[in-house]
Amino acid sequence: MVPNLNPLTGRSRHLFTAVLIISALSSRTPASAQDSTSVEYRVKAAFLLNFARFVEWPHTVFQNDKTPITVCIFRYDPFGSALDDIVRGKTVNNRVLAARRVTDLQELPSCNLVFVSDREARHLPEILDSLKGGSVLIIGETGDFAERGGSIHFFLEDNKLRFAINLDSLARSRLTVSSKLLALAKIVHDQNFPKGS
């Protein structure tokens, strides 16, 4: 169940946003990774790390206390080594973070977060079908990704990277998101599913 929103004040909202990004970028990527990966995707990789920090999965998702939180990239990978560099050595709630690349829809249920690039967004219906009944945060970057059933989508507004969160998708996936993260997001609902189904 998604908690009640408790929006941050203007100043604390900006401070929280800054902390969100800076904390993730504090482990700088090596120069070689920076050369091959755009700033946009280094920032998006940082956000993926912080989404993991502000999302709670049902305990039944993990086999045991040592099971890692797995961040998967579906097929096309725009991150290069940036995602690996950002999650390396990081833990969330005492769980190690791991980055994986998956090409097969059947592998997706073993992930906790799945990033779908704009090149792969046409596969969203199949991705959603393969994850039906699971607790996976599905993140994309196509304009209506969240409204089509994804959990979160990135978008640019006034040259700033922002994100939208679909509350219906979270409810279906039984994921709980911090009210602090929700306060930073544009809140959307499904276009193609009954509300809260």
HELIX and SHEET records of a PDB file:
HELIX    1   1 GLY A   10  LEU A   25  1                                  16    
HELIX    2   2 ALA A   31  SER A   36  1                                   6    
HELIX    3   3 VAL A   39  ARG A   53  1                                  15    
HELIX    4   4 HIS A   59  VAL A   61  5                                   3    
HELIX    5   5 ALA A   82  VAL A   87  1                                   6    
HELIX    6   6 LEU A  105  SER A  110  5                                   6    
HELIX    7   7 ASP A  118  HIS A  123  5                                   6    
HELIX    8   8 LEU A  124  SER A  130  1                                   7    
HELIX    9   9 LEU A  167  SER A  173  1                                   7    
HELIX   10  10 SER A  179  LEU A  184  1                                   6    
SHEET    1   A 2 VAL A  55  GLU A  56  0                                        
SHEET    2   A 2 THR A 176  VAL A 177 -1                                        
SHEET    1   B 8 THR A  91  VAL A  92  0                                        
SHEET    2   B 8 ARG A  95  VAL A 102 -1                                        
SHEET    3   B 8 ILE A  69  PHE A  74  1                                        
SHEET    4   B 8 LEU A 113  VAL A 116  1                                        
SHEET    5   B 8 LEU A 137  GLY A 140  1                                        
SHEET    6   B 8 ILE A 152  GLU A 157  1                                        
SHEET    7   B 8 LYS A 160  ASN A 166 -1                                        
SHEET    8   B 8 LYS A 186  VAL A 188  1                                        
END                                                                             
